Amino acid sequence: MERIKTLRGFRDIYGEEVEKLRFIEITSRKYFELFGYKEIITPILENTGLFIRSIGDTTDIVEKEMFTFRDLSGESVTLRPEATAGIVRAYLETGMFAKERISKLFSIGPMFRHERPQKGRYREFRQIDVEVFGIDDPIIDAELIWMTSFILKEIGLEKKYTIEVNSVGCPVCRANFKNIIVDYFEAKEEGLCNDCKRRLHKNPLRIFDCKNTQCKEIGATSPMLYDNLCESCKIHFNGFLEYLNILKLNVIINKRLVRGLDYYTRTVFEFISNDLGAQNAFLAGGRYNNLVEAMGGPNVPGIGFAIGMDRLAMLINEPVKKAPPQFFFAYLGDRAKALIIPFMERFIETQLKLSYLPQAKSLKSQMRYADALKADYVLIVGDDEIEKGIIVIRDMKRGNQINIPLDISSLIQNLSAFFEK
């Protein structure tokens, strides 16, 4: 019978990559707590209209990439392609905007996009999302990048990325710029792809985010919104750069950087790595001062970013934090086997990992199993050891071993003296 396989663009994750993803999550949670963020968990499935209204109906995500279908009641629903829209909905639906002057939130979970699978990009992908509501000051724009730099440093990526920043202005300066950019692209319209031809008059800024090679070439010499910002947006962006300078954060101003979602205003940024190939961004975000109001809420400014956990994991060679040692209990005889539970209790109390092989047939088979588990140390106990009142501790990496007293109450202390050498 033919085996059932995973769907195209989906995958199973296990072993070392699970450890990398967990490492990213634990480190991120640590700094989110230090910077005062609270976790929010939103549904994976949302009303399709949520994403059309927030992301924009001319974006690639809405036009081509969403997993959208009719449920049994006939309602159009979508697997979330990004997190911000759902968090804004929850921010309004729960009345958070009325209870908190400033809301600092984070969320961790899977997202879904029906795009072509490629290296580091899957149809189901894991994302860390951070959002701040209620602050328009550029100091928070800089703080988000600062906080992220701590996370990346701790997971060992301090020198493996660059930060690109830009301002995409506000509705005022974008409206003034629209005529300039439409005139430019109308003169070159024949060379644009069909998608960009449709977007030319409806949302010309989307052309800058097109992946088509010819559209990129045409846009490479176009006028830039950065050079046509209104005074207010200039002041905000310059303030942002000043705070980055105070925080000693090096960034590159990329005047052609835009984001693939319509809700962005003013500050946008990306963290990129040359180790990821052509699709080199693993973290991106920006400000969205009009999104909350556009979704039926009050005029509350917002800013946020998302980390692509799958892509970030690709950059990690080894976790910089040494994992706690793993122990294995190897026993010979019923008297030794009876020690498994008291040993396990002691190890759990001290939050150390101890494994064993039920129904073991020989010491050799247990040692092979311990090696397969990549145990750091094996605790060996048999009738002879019990008679002598000792336990043998074998270092699986170095190959040496010692005897320590068979005293459960002081076991961990004696072990610590051994494995910390």
KOLRO-792513 format. One record per residue (C-alpha): residue number from 0; residue in three letters; y, z, x. Coordinates in pm, 1 decimal. Layout:
N
{pt NUM,'Ala',{Y,Z,X}}
...
***
This chain:
421
{pt 0,'Met',{0.0,0.0,0.0}}
{pt 1,'Glu',{346.0,-93.4,133.8}}
{pt 2,'Arg',{558.6,203.5,232.3}}
{pt 3,'Ile',{893.1,262.5,60.3}}
{pt 4,'Lys',{1181.4,251.3,309.2}}
{pt 5,'Thr',{1538.8,377.3,304.2}}
{pt 6,'Leu',{1798.8,155.9,139.9}}
{pt 7,'Arg',{2000.7,-74.5,364.4}}
{pt 8,'Gly',{2289.1,114.2,523.5}}
{pt 9,'Phe',{2133.6,455.7,457.2}}
{pt 10,'Arg',{1936.6,660.2,708.3}}
{pt 11,'Asp',{1746.3,977.0,782.6}}
{pt 12,'Ile',{1901.6,1220.4,1029.5}}
{pt 13,'Tyr',{1693.7,1465.1,1229.4}}
{pt 14,'Gly',{1648.6,1624.8,1569.7}}
{pt 15,'Glu',{1929.3,1606.3,1823.3}}
{pt 16,'Glu',{2174.4,1430.6,1591.6}}
{pt 17,'Val',{2140.8,1707.4,1331.4}}
{pt 18,'Glu',{2231.4,1955.6,1606.2}}
{pt 19,'Lys',{2537.5,1747.8,1699.8}}
{pt 20,'Leu',{2656.9,1728.4,1338.4}}
{pt 21,'Arg',{2603.1,2101.7,1295.9}}
{pt 22,'Phe',{2794.9,2165.4,1619.8}}
{pt 23,'Ile',{3088.0,1957.7,1491.8}}
{pt 24,'Glu',{3087.6,2142.1,1159.2}}
{pt 25,'Ile',{3064.1,2492.8,1307.1}}
{pt 26,'Thr',{3343.0,2422.0,1556.6}}
{pt 27,'Ser',{3566.0,2268.7,1287.6}}
{pt 28,'Arg',{3513.1,2561.6,1050.5}}
{pt 29,'Lys',{3611.1,2800.9,1327.9}}
{pt 30,'Tyr',{3952.5,2639.2,1376.7}}
{pt 31,'Phe',{4011.3,2578.3,1005.9}}
{pt 32,'Glu',{3977.4,2952.5,955.1}}
{pt 33,'Leu',{4210.4,3028.4,1247.2}}
{pt 34,'Phe',{4472.8,2792.2,1103.8}}
{pt 35,'Gly',{4443.2,2932.7,750.6}}
{pt 36,'Tyr',{4245.3,2666.1,562.1}}
{pt 37,'Lys',{4017.3,2732.4,264.3}}
{pt 38,'Glu',{3711.4,2528.6,172.0}}
{pt 39,'Ile',{3695.4,2321.9,-145.5}}
{pt 40,'Ile',{3382.7,2144.9,-276.4}}
{pt 41,'Thr',{3438.2,1851.5,-512.3}}
{pt 42,'Pro',{3182.5,1630.9,-696.0}}
{pt 43,'Ile',{3025.3,1334.1,-522.4}}
{pt 44,'Leu',{3052.0,1132.2,-846.7}}
{pt 45,'Glu',{3394.0,1073.6,-1006.5}}
{pt 46,'Asn',{3555.5,859.8,-1274.9}}
{pt 47,'Thr',{3622.2,513.9,-1128.4}}
{pt 48,'Gly',{3983.2,523.4,-1247.3}}
{pt 49,'Leu',{4054.4,808.3,-1006.8}}
{pt 50,'Phe',{4007.6,583.5,-704.3}}
{pt 51,'Ile',{4177.5,277.9,-853.3}}
{pt 52,'Arg',{4488.8,483.1,-926.7}}
{pt 53,'Ser',{4499.5,671.0,-596.4}}
{pt 54,'Ile',{4361.9,430.4,-334.9}}
{pt 55,'Gly',{4512.6,113.0,-483.5}}
{pt 56,'Asp',{4352.3,-183.6,-658.2}}
{pt 57,'Thr',{4437.3,-426.9,-375.0}}
{pt 58,'Thr',{4262.5,-228.1,-101.2}}
{pt 59,'Asp',{3931.8,-340.6,49.4}}
{pt 60,'Ile',{3772.1,-16.0,-65.2}}
{pt 61,'Val',{3842.9,-72.0,-434.0}}
{pt 62,'Glu',{3797.2,-449.5,-425.9}}
{pt 63,'Lys',{3473.9,-465.0,-225.8}}
{pt 64,'Glu',{3328.8,-137.1,-104.8}}
{pt 65,'Met',{3281.5,111.9,-388.7}}
{pt 66,'Phe',{2943.1,207.8,-534.3}}
{pt 67,'Thr',{3046.0,173.0,-899.9}}
{pt 68,'Phe',{2817.6,164.0,-1204.3}}
{pt 69,'Arg',{2801.5,254.2,-1573.8}}
{pt 70,'Asp',{2637.3,582.4,-1666.2}}
{pt 71,'Leu',{2421.1,627.4,-1977.1}}
{pt 72,'Ser',{2730.4,679.3,-2193.8}}
{pt 73,'Gly',{2888.3,356.7,-2068.7}}
{pt 74,'Glu',{3156.0,526.8,-1858.7}}
{pt 75,'Ser',{3241.3,366.1,-1523.9}}
{pt 76,'Val',{3168.0,611.9,-1243.3}}
{pt 77,'Thr',{3187.5,582.4,-864.8}}
{pt 78,'Leu',{3029.3,756.3,-568.1}}
{pt 79,'Arg',{3330.1,888.1,-380.0}}
{pt 80,'Pro',{3440.5,651.2,-99.2}}
{pt 81,'Glu',{3684.9,910.2,40.8}}
{pt 82,'Ala',{3777.2,1271.6,-28.0}}
{pt 83,'Thr',{4154.6,1290.1,-79.6}}
{pt 84,'Ala',{4159.5,1149.9,-434.0}}
{pt 85,'Gly',{3902.5,1403.0,-556.9}}
{pt 86,'Ile',{4080.9,1691.6,-386.7}}
{pt 87,'Val',{4413.5,1592.6,-543.6}}
{pt 88,'Arg',{4241.1,1575.3,-883.4}}
{pt 89,'Ala',{4096.9,1924.3,-827.8}}
{pt 90,'Tyr',{4435.5,2050.8,-704.7}}
{pt 91,'Leu',{4583.9,1946.8,-1039.2}}
{pt 92,'Glu',{4289.4,2021.5,-1268.2}}
{pt 93,'Thr',{4245.5,2379.1,-1141.4}}
{pt 94,'Gly',{4620.3,2448.0,-1159.5}}
{pt 95,'Met',{4630.3,2522.9,-787.8}}
{pt 96,'Phe',{4976.5,2365.9,-765.7}}
{pt 97,'Ala',{5114.5,2635.3,-998.5}}
{pt 98,'Lys',{4941.6,2926.1,-822.8}}
{pt 99,'Glu',{5013.5,2846.7,-458.2}}
{pt 100,'Arg',{5334.1,2745.2,-287.3}}
{pt 101,'Ile',{5131.1,2591.3,-2.9}}
{pt 102,'Ser',{4765.6,2489.5,-24.5}}
{pt 103,'Lys',{4566.4,2426.1,293.9}}
{pt 104,'Leu',{4219.7,2293.5,214.8}}
{pt 105,'Phe',{3918.2,2142.0,386.1}}
{pt 106,'Ser',{3599.3,1980.3,260.9}}
{pt 107,'Ile',{3277.0,1866.0,429.0}}
{pt 108,'Gly',{3027.0,1627.9,274.0}}
{pt 109,'Pro',{2894.5,1274.7,224.2}}
{pt 110,'Met',{3101.5,968.6,126.1}}
{pt 111,'Phe',{2977.3,624.3,19.0}}
{pt 112,'Arg',{3102.0,270.9,87.0}}
{pt 113,'His',{2920.8,-55.1,18.6}}
{pt 114,'Glu',{3039.7,-219.0,340.5}}
{pt 115,'Arg',{2834.0,-407.2,596.4}}
{pt 116,'Pro',{2633.4,-158.0,803.6}}
{pt 117,'Gln',{2713.8,-161.9,1174.7}}
{pt 118,'Lys',{2710.2,71.5,1472.7}}
{pt 119,'Gly',{2840.2,410.4,1363.8}}
{pt 120,'Arg',{2924.6,290.1,1012.4}}
{pt 121,'Tyr',{2681.1,354.2,730.1}}
{pt 122,'Arg',{2691.1,322.8,353.1}}
{pt 123,'Glu',{2642.9,696.5,331.0}}
{pt 124,'Phe',{2844.2,882.4,592.7}}
{pt 125,'Arg',{2948.0,1240.2,653.9}}
{pt 126,'Gln',{3313.3,1334.0,662.8}}
{pt 127,'Ile',{3530.3,1635.9,730.1}}
{pt 128,'Asp',{3845.8,1618.9,522.1}}
{pt 129,'Val',{4162.3,1829.7,560.7}}
{pt 130,'Glu',{4454.3,1837.5,316.9}}
{pt 131,'Val',{4784.9,2027.6,302.7}}
{pt 132,'Phe',{4998.7,2038.4,-12.4}}
{pt 133,'Gly',{5353.4,2168.3,-44.1}}
{pt 134,'Ile',{5503.6,2105.8,303.2}}
{pt 135,'Asp',{5727.8,1807.6,381.2}}
{pt 136,'Asp',{5839.6,1932.7,722.9}}
{pt 137,'Pro',{5708.5,1719.8,1014.9}}
{pt 138,'Ile',{5594.6,2038.6,1188.1}}
{pt 139,'Ile',{5278.4,2033.7,975.0}}
{pt 140,'Asp',{5215.5,1668.0,1069.3}}
{pt 141,'Ala',{5212.6,1776.7,1434.3}}
{pt 142,'Glu',{5013.3,2092.2,1359.3}}
{pt 143,'Leu',{4727.2,1889.5,1212.4}}
{pt 144,'Ile',{4697.2,1686.6,1531.8}}
{pt 145,'Trp',{4729.3,2004.6,1738.5}}
{pt 146,'Met',{4450.5,2176.4,1543.4}}
{pt 147,'Thr',{4228.5,1873.1,1586.1}}
{pt 148,'Ser',{4283.9,1875.5,1962.4}}
{pt 149,'Phe',{4132.4,2226.0,1978.9}}
{pt 150,'Ile',{3823.5,2109.8,1789.2}}
{pt 151,'Leu',{3772.5,1805.3,2010.9}}
{pt 152,'Lys',{3826.5,2007.8,2328.2}}
{pt 153,'Glu',{3562.6,2262.9,2229.6}}
{pt 154,'Ile',{3301.5,1997.5,2158.1}}
{pt 155,'Gly',{3367.4,1840.6,2498.4}}
{pt 156,'Leu',{3577.3,1534.9,2411.8}}
{pt 157,'Glu',{3913.0,1633.1,2556.2}}
{pt 158,'Lys',{3950.9,1317.0,2767.2}}
{pt 159,'Lys',{3751.4,1073.0,2553.8}}
{pt 160,'Tyr',{4015.9,962.0,2304.1}}
{pt 161,'Thr',{4375.1,852.8,2254.9}}
{pt 162,'Ile',{4606.6,924.9,1962.4}}
{pt 163,'Glu',{4805.0,646.5,1796.2}}
{pt 164,'Val',{5087.3,727.4,1554.0}}
{pt 165,'Asn',{5329.9,534.5,1334.9}}
{pt 166,'Ser',{5548.9,566.0,1028.2}}
{pt 167,'Val',{5480.2,346.1,724.2}}
{pt 168,'Gly',{5802.4,459.6,559.8}}
{pt 169,'Cys',{5867.3,556.9,200.0}}
{pt 170,'Pro',{5903.0,353.2,-122.3}}
{pt 171,'Val',{6274.5,302.3,-46.0}}
{pt 172,'Cys',{6241.5,142.8,296.7}}
{pt 173,'Arg',{5919.6,-36.7,202.7}}
{pt 174,'Ala',{6095.5,-202.0,-92.0}}
{pt 175,'Asn',{6370.3,-324.3,140.9}}
{pt 176,'Phe',{6114.1,-444.3,394.4}}
{pt 177,'Lys',{5902.8,-627.4,136.0}}
{pt 178,'Asn',{6137.4,-927.4,112.1}}
{pt 179,'Ile',{6144.8,-959.5,492.5}}
{pt 180,'Ile',{5768.3,-954.9,530.7}}
{pt 181,'Val',{5701.4,-1180.9,229.7}}
{pt 182,'Asp',{5936.3,-1443.5,371.9}}
{pt 183,'Tyr',{5752.3,-1426.5,705.3}}
{pt 184,'Phe',{5401.3,-1459.1,561.5}}
{pt 185,'Glu',{5498.7,-1722.9,300.0}}
{pt 186,'Ala',{5585.8,-1956.8,585.8}}
{pt 187,'Lys',{5233.3,-1903.7,725.7}}
{pt 188,'Glu',{5045.3,-1865.2,396.5}}
{pt 189,'Glu',{4803.8,-2152.2,458.6}}
{pt 190,'Gly',{4650.1,-1961.9,750.3}}
{pt 191,'Leu',{4587.1,-1643.7,551.8}}
{pt 192,'Cys',{4249.0,-1553.3,404.0}}
{pt 193,'Asn',{4211.0,-1560.5,25.1}}
{pt 194,'Asp',{4241.3,-1181.8,-1.7}}
{pt 195,'Cys',{4571.0,-1178.4,186.8}}
{pt 196,'Lys',{4705.5,-1467.8,-18.6}}
{pt 197,'Arg',{4647.3,-1256.8,-331.5}}
{pt 198,'Arg',{4808.4,-952.8,-172.1}}
{pt 199,'Leu',{5110.9,-1137.3,-36.3}}
{pt 200,'His',{5337.8,-1072.5,-334.9}}
{pt 201,'Lys',{5161.6,-771.3,-484.6}}
{pt 202,'Asn',{5112.8,-557.6,-171.2}}
{pt 203,'Pro',{5205.2,-745.8,149.0}}
{pt 204,'Leu',{5157.1,-439.7,374.6}}
{pt 205,'Arg',{4783.2,-467.6,308.5}}
{pt 206,'Ile',{4783.6,-783.8,521.9}}
{pt 207,'Phe',{4833.8,-566.8,830.2}}
{pt 208,'Asp',{4502.1,-393.2,758.3}}
{pt 209,'Cys',{4304.1,-717.5,718.2}}
{pt 210,'Lys',{4008.0,-756.4,957.4}}
{pt 211,'Asn',{4018.4,-1137.6,946.2}}
{pt 212,'Thr',{4087.9,-1270.4,1298.3}}
{pt 213,'Gln',{4333.1,-1537.9,1186.1}}
{pt 214,'Cys',{4527.0,-1292.6,967.5}}
{pt 215,'Lys',{4549.3,-1056.4,1263.8}}
{pt 216,'Glu',{4690.1,-1334.7,1481.9}}
{pt 217,'Ile',{4948.8,-1429.3,1220.2}}
{pt 218,'Gly',{5052.0,-1065.5,1177.5}}
{pt 219,'Ala',{5078.4,-1006.0,1553.2}}
{pt 220,'Thr',{5428.5,-1158.7,1569.2}}
{pt 221,'Ser',{5558.1,-1043.3,1230.2}}
{pt 222,'Pro',{5854.6,-814.4,1169.3}}
{pt 223,'Met',{5756.9,-446.5,1169.1}}
{pt 224,'Leu',{5828.4,-178.9,912.0}}
{pt 225,'Tyr',{5881.8,69.4,1197.2}}
{pt 226,'Asp',{6200.7,-120.9,1288.8}}
{pt 227,'Asn',{6321.7,-115.6,926.6}}
{pt 228,'Leu',{6278.5,251.0,833.3}}
{pt 229,'Cys',{6542.3,421.2,621.8}}
{pt 230,'Glu',{6743.6,700.4,784.1}}
{pt 231,'Ser',{6541.3,976.9,620.6}}
{pt 232,'Cys',{6211.5,835.9,746.0}}
{pt 233,'Lys',{6354.5,790.4,1096.3}}
{pt 234,'Ile',{6460.8,1156.1,1104.2}}
{pt 235,'His',{6118.4,1268.4,984.6}}
{pt 236,'Phe',{5929.8,1059.7,1242.0}}
{pt 237,'Asn',{6156.1,1164.0,1529.4}}
{pt 238,'Gly',{6106.4,1527.2,1428.4}}
{pt 239,'Phe',{5730.8,1468.4,1430.8}}
{pt 240,'Leu',{5750.4,1326.9,1784.4}}
{pt 241,'Glu',{5959.6,1623.2,1900.6}}
{pt 242,'Tyr',{5700.6,1872.2,1775.0}}
{pt 243,'Leu',{5423.0,1675.0,1944.4}}
{pt 244,'Asn',{5620.9,1694.2,2267.3}}
{pt 245,'Ile',{5665.3,2071.7,2230.9}}
{pt 246,'Leu',{5287.8,2104.5,2178.5}}
{pt 247,'Lys',{5228.1,1888.4,2488.9}}
{pt 248,'Leu',{5032.5,1630.5,2289.9}}
{pt 249,'Asn',{5037.9,1278.0,2431.2}}
{pt 250,'Val',{5047.0,1000.0,2172.9}}
{pt 251,'Ile',{5098.0,623.6,2163.8}}
{pt 252,'Ile',{5337.5,477.2,1909.6}}
{pt 253,'Asn',{5157.0,180.9,1754.8}}
{pt 254,'Lys',{5415.6,6.6,1540.5}}
{pt 255,'Arg',{5148.0,-203.4,1368.1}}
{pt 256,'Leu',{4928.2,87.1,1268.8}}
{pt 257,'Val',{4876.5,107.9,893.4}}
{pt 258,'Arg',{4609.0,283.4,691.5}}
{pt 259,'Gly',{4371.6,111.1,449.9}}
{pt 260,'Leu',{4484.3,315.8,148.3}}
{pt 261,'Asp',{4795.1,260.5,-60.9}}
{pt 262,'Tyr',{4894.6,624.1,-99.6}}
{pt 263,'Tyr',{5017.8,678.7,257.5}}
{pt 264,'Thr',{5387.4,740.3,328.2}}
{pt 265,'Arg',{5570.8,812.4,652.4}}
{pt 266,'Thr',{5339.3,959.6,919.6}}
{pt 267,'Val',{5004.6,789.6,986.8}}
{pt 268,'Phe',{4777.2,849.9,1284.9}}
{pt 269,'Glu',{4439.3,762.0,1433.3}}
{pt 270,'Phe',{4219.8,910.2,1705.0}}
{pt 271,'Ile',{4039.1,629.0,1883.9}}
{pt 272,'Ser',{3776.4,601.5,2155.1}}
{pt 273,'Asn',{3683.6,299.1,2366.4}}
{pt 274,'Asp',{3323.5,422.9,2363.4}}
{pt 275,'Leu',{3281.7,320.5,1997.7}}
{pt 276,'Gly',{3330.5,-54.5,2031.1}}
{pt 277,'Ala',{3555.2,-264.5,1806.0}}
{pt 278,'Gln',{3559.1,-9.5,1521.3}}
{pt 279,'Asn',{3699.4,256.2,1750.8}}
{pt 280,'Ala',{3865.2,512.6,1519.0}}
{pt 281,'Phe',{3673.2,831.9,1445.4}}
{pt 282,'Leu',{3959.3,1031.3,1288.5}}
{pt 283,'Ala',{4251.1,908.2,1080.0}}
{pt 284,'Gly',{4504.6,1030.7,831.8}}
{pt 285,'Gly',{4864.3,1062.2,734.1}}
{pt 286,'Arg',{5119.3,1176.3,481.5}}
{pt 287,'Tyr',{5109.6,1095.0,107.0}}
{pt 288,'Asn',{5421.2,1245.8,-47.7}}
{pt 289,'Asn',{5399.2,1055.8,-377.3}}
{pt 290,'Leu',{5026.0,1075.9,-454.2}}
{pt 291,'Val',{5022.9,1404.9,-647.7}}
{pt 292,'Glu',{5302.3,1286.5,-876.2}}
{pt 293,'Ala',{5138.9,944.2,-917.5}}
{pt 294,'Met',{4825.7,1119.2,-1043.3}}
{pt 295,'Gly',{5015.2,1306.1,-1314.4}}
{pt 296,'Gly',{5121.4,1616.2,-1123.0}}
{pt 297,'Pro',{5452.8,1755.7,-999.5}}
{pt 298,'Asn',{5646.3,1612.0,-705.5}}
{pt 299,'Val',{5447.3,1787.4,-430.8}}
{pt 300,'Pro',{5426.3,1642.5,-77.4}}
{pt 301,'Gly',{5089.6,1614.6,93.3}}
{pt 302,'Ile',{4929.6,1523.2,423.1}}
{pt 303,'Gly',{4573.6,1511.7,549.6}}
{pt 304,'Phe',{4311.2,1350.8,766.9}}
{pt 305,'Ala',{3939.8,1275.3,776.7}}
{pt 306,'Ile',{3691.0,1301.3,1063.5}}
{pt 307,'Gly',{3398.8,1061.1,1060.6}}
{pt 308,'Met',{3125.4,1300.8,1168.1}}
{pt 309,'Asp',{2864.0,1029.2,1236.5}}
{pt 310,'Arg',{3102.9,843.7,1465.9}}
{pt 311,'Leu',{3221.8,1160.6,1637.6}}
{pt 312,'Ala',{2859.6,1263.8,1704.2}}
{pt 313,'Met',{2810.5,936.1,1893.4}}
{pt 314,'Leu',{3067.4,1053.9,2148.6}}
{pt 315,'Ile',{2891.8,1381.9,2223.1}}
{pt 316,'Asn',{2655.3,1372.8,2518.4}}
{pt 317,'Glu',{2569.0,1741.5,2518.8}}
{pt 318,'Pro',{2717.3,2030.2,2321.4}}
{pt 319,'Val',{2945.3,2219.5,2555.2}}
{pt 320,'Lys',{2837.7,2552.7,2413.3}}
{pt 321,'Lys',{2503.3,2677.3,2540.1}}
{pt 322,'Ala',{2267.2,2726.2,2248.7}}
{pt 323,'Pro',{2098.4,3067.4,2211.7}}
{pt 324,'Pro',{1757.4,3072.8,2383.2}}
{pt 325,'Gln',{1451.4,2993.8,2175.8}}
{pt 326,'Phe',{1148.8,3223.7,2204.8}}
{pt 327,'Phe',{785.3,3165.8,2117.3}}
{pt 328,'Phe',{524.6,3434.7,2052.5}}
{pt 329,'Ala',{179.4,3347.0,2190.1}}
{pt 330,'Tyr',{-100.5,3588.0,2102.4}}
{pt 331,'Leu',{-469.9,3634.3,2179.3}}
{pt 332,'Gly',{-676.2,3845.4,1941.3}}
{pt 333,'Asp',{-616.1,4026.2,1613.9}}
{pt 334,'Arg',{-441.5,4325.7,1774.5}}
{pt 335,'Ala',{-184.0,4095.7,1931.0}}
{pt 336,'Lys',{-147.9,3891.7,1611.6}}
{pt 337,'Ala',{-60.4,4213.1,1425.1}}
{pt 338,'Leu',{253.8,4234.8,1640.7}}
{pt 339,'Ile',{399.3,3910.4,1498.2}}
{pt 340,'Ile',{575.4,4072.9,1200.8}}
{pt 341,'Pro',{735.7,4366.6,1391.4}}
{pt 342,'Phe',{844.7,4123.5,1663.5}}
{pt 343,'Met',{990.5,3883.4,1406.8}}
{pt 344,'Glu',{1178.8,4168.4,1237.5}}
{pt 345,'Arg',{1335.7,4273.2,1568.2}}
{pt 346,'Phe',{1437.2,3919.5,1660.1}}
{pt 347,'Ile',{1588.0,3848.8,1318.0}}
{pt 348,'Glu',{1788.7,4174.1,1337.5}}
{pt 349,'Thr',{1939.8,4055.9,1666.7}}
{pt 350,'Gln',{1979.8,3695.1,1543.0}}
{pt 351,'Leu',{1747.9,3539.8,1799.5}}
{pt 352,'Lys',{1500.1,3264.1,1715.6}}
{pt 353,'Leu',{1129.3,3346.1,1751.5}}
{pt 354,'Ser',{856.2,3098.7,1653.9}}
{pt 355,'Tyr',{476.6,3127.1,1650.9}}
{pt 356,'Leu',{168.9,2921.8,1562.7}}
{pt 357,'Pro',{-33.9,3057.5,1269.5}}
{pt 358,'Gln',{-411.2,3035.8,1308.6}}
{pt 359,'Ala',{-386.9,2959.4,1679.8}}
{pt 360,'Lys',{-717.6,2871.3,1846.2}}
{pt 361,'Ser',{-628.9,2921.4,2212.0}}
{pt 362,'Leu',{-346.9,3012.7,2446.7}}
{pt 363,'Lys',{-345.2,2653.8,2574.8}}
{pt 364,'Ser',{-282.5,2511.3,2227.4}}
{pt 365,'Gln',{-2.3,2763.1,2170.6}}
{pt 366,'Met',{164.2,2673.7,2500.2}}
{pt 367,'Arg',{151.7,2303.2,2409.4}}
{pt 368,'Tyr',{310.1,2384.2,2073.8}}
{pt 369,'Ala',{579.4,2596.4,2241.1}}
{pt 370,'Asp',{654.4,2307.0,2476.0}}
{pt 371,'Ala',{681.7,2065.4,2179.3}}
{pt 372,'Leu',{929.4,2305.2,2015.0}}
{pt 373,'Lys',{1129.9,2308.1,2342.8}}
{pt 374,'Ala',{1104.5,2685.8,2357.5}}
{pt 375,'Asp',{1294.8,2839.4,2648.5}}
{pt 376,'Tyr',{1071.7,3144.8,2683.2}}
{pt 377,'Val',{717.8,3232.1,2572.3}}
{pt 378,'Leu',{614.8,3591.4,2500.5}}
{pt 379,'Ile',{242.9,3625.4,2577.3}}
{pt 380,'Val',{37.3,3918.3,2444.6}}
{pt 381,'Gly',{-341.3,3969.5,2443.0}}
{pt 382,'Asp',{-582.6,4262.1,2450.4}}
{pt 383,'Asp',{-536.0,4308.7,2826.3}}
{pt 384,'Glu',{-156.5,4324.9,2791.0}}
{pt 385,'Ile',{-184.1,4572.9,2503.5}}
{pt 386,'Glu',{-412.4,4796.5,2711.8}}
{pt 387,'Lys',{-163.9,4786.7,3000.6}}
{pt 388,'Gly',{137.5,4830.6,2768.9}}
{pt 389,'Ile',{309.3,4513.5,2890.1}}
{pt 390,'Ile',{419.8,4173.1,2759.5}}
{pt 391,'Val',{433.6,3859.7,2974.2}}
{pt 392,'Ile',{756.7,3657.3,2956.7}}
{pt 393,'Arg',{725.7,3300.7,3081.6}}
{pt 394,'Asp',{1033.2,3087.4,3161.1}}
{pt 395,'Met',{929.9,2741.2,3042.5}}
{pt 396,'Lys',{1196.7,2557.6,3242.2}}
{pt 397,'Arg',{1157.4,2733.4,3577.5}}
{pt 398,'Gly',{785.4,2804.9,3546.5}}
{pt 399,'Asn',{810.7,3167.6,3659.6}}
{pt 400,'Gln',{712.3,3474.7,3460.4}}
{pt 401,'Ile',{751.0,3853.1,3463.8}}
{pt 402,'Asn',{599.5,4152.3,3289.0}}
{pt 403,'Ile',{809.3,4391.4,3083.5}}
{pt 404,'Pro',{710.7,4703.6,2887.6}}
{pt 405,'Leu',{553.2,4638.1,2546.9}}
{pt 406,'Asp',{820.4,4839.6,2366.6}}
{pt 407,'Ile',{961.5,4669.9,2058.2}}
{pt 408,'Ser',{1262.1,4903.4,2034.3}}
{pt 409,'Ser',{1389.0,4804.3,2380.4}}
{pt 410,'Leu',{1239.9,4453.3,2384.9}}
{pt 411,'Ile',{1562.9,4258.0,2334.4}}
{pt 412,'Gln',{1745.2,4454.2,2601.4}}
{pt 413,'Asn',{1467.2,4382.8,2852.6}}
{pt 414,'Leu',{1460.0,4015.9,2751.5}}
{pt 415,'Ser',{1836.3,3982.6,2792.6}}
{pt 416,'Ala',{1816.7,4106.4,3150.8}}
{pt 417,'Phe',{1561.6,3832.7,3217.3}}
{pt 418,'Phe',{1713.8,3523.8,3055.2}}
{pt 419,'Glu',{2073.8,3599.5,3157.1}}
{pt 420,'Lys',{1988.6,3578.6,3529.1}}
***
